[in-house]
Amino acid sequence: MTTDERQWLSWICENSDPKELEKKYNTWAETYETDVKKDWSFMPVQIAKVIESILSNKQAVILDAGAGTGLVGEALFQRGYTHLIAADLSDKMLEIAGQKQVYKALQRGNLDDPQLFTSGDQFDVIIAAGVFAYAHAGVSVLNNLFRFLKSGGLFVLTIREDYQPQMQSAFEALPWRLVIQEQYKIYDGQQIMSILGFRKN
Ligand SMILES: C[S@@+](CC[C@H](N)C(=O)[O-])C[C@H]1O[C@@H](n2cnc3c(N)ncnc32)[C@H](O)[C@@H]1O
């Protein structure tokens, strides 16, 4: 695949506010999975494998934050995880996620929003795949989501090597420890993408 065939990547990572990003994902939803298939289809599967290697409780309550069309939920469901909640900015992406019938609930909203879940909502696992990225989510989303993670819970995220410096001090400031670190070459070897997993103290 040439760079021209991956024009979606620069388009979606261009500066945009949440309203604009929501519009972009609403527009993209129908063709998202086809467009990202070559570069991204391994990642939801890899995340599910990582979760399975350290979480035997298949009833764990798992938030798929920035679930998009539900690729991560689908991979987890195939491995027997059944208590999955999806949250995303984009109605259209969530609509497709809902059609997969793997989520118990779909929550539309900004991951930045402290009211996105009620204060009693606590997750055993939070996954954010493809979410901490240029023009997407940053430190405020990380800190907000962290509040909804149970003590002892697991936070698994993906991050591109060139975006990680923007997040690194926030990663180091939170009361958690790194328990998973895997690196993959992505986009025909032009970038490195990590899966990081943190256990909350
Ligand atoms: C690259 S897609 C990844 C989707 C899915 N996790 C996957 O692995 O295919 C990023 C998703 O995150 C959502 N997103 C990005 N920033 C967000 C935010 N601040 N609040 C809620 N959703 C957000 C987008 O709407 C989009 O569906």
The ligand as an ORCA input file, in Angstrom:
! r2SCAN-3c Opt
* xyz 0 1
  C      -8.630      5.167     15.343
  S     -10.251      4.921     15.981
  C      -9.990      3.411     16.894
  C     -11.263      2.637     17.065
  C     -11.088      1.276     17.730
  N     -10.594      1.414     19.093
  C     -10.164      0.393     16.936
  O      -9.153     -0.077     17.481
  O     -10.482      0.146     15.751
  C     -10.359      6.114     17.286
  C     -11.757      6.189     17.924
  O     -11.643      6.957     19.102
  C     -12.723      7.854     19.170
  N     -12.266      9.018     19.944
  C     -11.139      9.755     19.737
  N     -11.045     10.726     20.641
  C     -12.135     10.592     21.458
  C     -12.623     11.296     22.594
  N     -11.970     12.354     23.087
  N     -13.770     10.882     23.154
  C     -14.459      9.814     22.662
  N     -14.056      9.107     21.595
  C     -12.913      9.491     21.009
  C     -13.060      8.185     17.733
  O     -14.392      8.644     17.602
  C     -12.795      6.848     17.045
  O     -13.950      6.057     16.955
*
